[in-house]
Amino acid sequence: MNTLFRVCLSSTGTLAKSLNNHIMKNLVIGIGEALWDILPDGKKIGGAPANFSYHVSQFGLNSLVIISAVGHDKLGNEILSDFDEKLLNHHISKVEYPTGTVQVELDNEGVPYYDIRENVAWDNIPFTDSMKGLAQRAKSCLFRFAFSAKYSVAHYNSPVFG
């Protein structure tokens, strides 16, 4: 079992739950992809944890938008700027991989087809002590391990998932 997942699970015990509620009442964490959905009409920030965390924050919860990674590139900077403009909390590392994208195409009947880029930033989220601390205080963690059957078991051996 990976370290961050184990820490989140251990924080659900009775004593830990009581302390967590006292220290940080409503901390909810989304862990996984922050990326761009490239749609026929333009690009939109996507990724299940990013979407989940954003919507949780709309209910007034102290939501850490996402633990993820972006590249040292224009797309990564745009994600960070967007989150900052919306005053959303995040813990996003910059890594030496490109920011993730999903190319979305529609067929003649409007059915979407997805080309999910692999070996991108969110596939390589570094584990940090601050992430461990957040997980220990979290009321809830949403993990998004992979959203494509293309990923192998080896994917889960990354620092966060392994």
N, C-alpha and C positions, 0 to 999 in steps of 0.2 A: 504494500500500500504506500502511495507517495506521501511525502512529508506534509504538504499543505493540506491534503485531504484528511490525513490522520489528525492534524491539529484542529481542523474544523469539526470533525466528529467528536474529538475529546472535549470540545468546548460546549457540548450539549448536555453534559452531566448536571445534576441538580445543583451542587455547590457552584460549579463554574457558571451555570445559567444564571443563578442569583447574582453572582459578582458581575457577570457581563451586563445584566439588566441594570445594575446600579452604575457601572462605569460608563457604558455606552449603550443606551437603551435600544436604539433602532439601527445599528450598523448592519447593512446588507452588502455583500460583496458579489460581484459578477467577475468570474475569472475565465479568460479565453480570448476570442478574437475581437479586435477592433480593426475594421477594414473598410474599404470602399466598395459598395455595390455600384457597378458601372451599368446603368440602365439605358435603354434606348433614348430616354429624354434627359439624361444627365447622371451625375454621380450623387449618391447619398451615403452617409455613414451607416454602416451595417455591422452585423455580428450579434448573435443572440445575447451574450452577456452585456454588451453595450446598450442594446435596446431594452433589455430587462432592467438594468440598473437605472437608465434614464426614466423609465416609466415608474419605477419604485420611488424615485426622487420626487416625482410629481405628487405623490401621496404624503409628502412631508417627512419621509424617513431620511435619516442621515445615511445616504447611500454612497458608498465608494463606487463611482460609476463603473469602473472596471480595473482589473489588474490585467495588463496586456503588454504588448510591445509594438512599436512602430519602427520603421526604418529611418535612417538619416537622409530623408528625402522630402520633396515638396508635399507628397501625399500624407506623410507622417506629420509634418508640421501643420498641415491643414486640419488633421484630426485633433491635435493638441489645441490649436487655436479655437476650434469649434467648441470643444469641451470647456475651455477657459472662458469663452464668451458667454456660455450658458451657466457659468459658475458651478459646474459639476465637478465634484471631487474625483480624482483619478490617481492611479499609481501606474504610469505607463513608462516603461523603459525604452530607450532608443538603442537599437541593436544594428549589427552589420548585415542585415538582410533587408530586402525591400518591404515596404508596407504592403499588407495583403490587399488583394482585390478579387472581386468576383464579377466576371463579365456575364451579364444577363441578356440573352437574346430571346425574342418572341417568335414563334412560328406563325404561319398564316392564320391559325385559329386562336392566337393569343396565348398559347401555352409556353411558359418560360423554360428555357434551357440554361444551365449554369456551367460556366467554366471557372472552376475554383483554382486559383493559383496556389501552387505548393512551394514549400521551402521558403516561406516568407517570415516576416518579423514575429507575428503572433505564434508561429510554430516554435519559436525560440525565446520564450519568456524566461528571463533569468530569475532564479529564486533568491530572495534577499531576506535579511533579518526583519526589515520593516514589513514585508509581506507576512512573515510568520507572526509578528505581533498583531497585525490586523486580523489574521485568521483566528487568533486566540480570543480576540474581543468580539468577533462577529456573532450576530444573532442568526444569520443565515448565509450560506455560501452557495452560489450557483456555479457549477462547473460546466464548461462547454468543451469537452475533450476533442472532438472533431466533428465536422458536419458533413463528411464525405466518406463513403465506403472505400475510397481510394487509399485512405490512411492505413498503415500497417501497425502492428503491435509495437514496432520499434519507435513509432511516433511518441508513444506514451513513456518512453525512457528519457525524455527531455528533463531538464532540471526541475520544472514545475510538476510535470505529470509522472515522472519516473520514481 
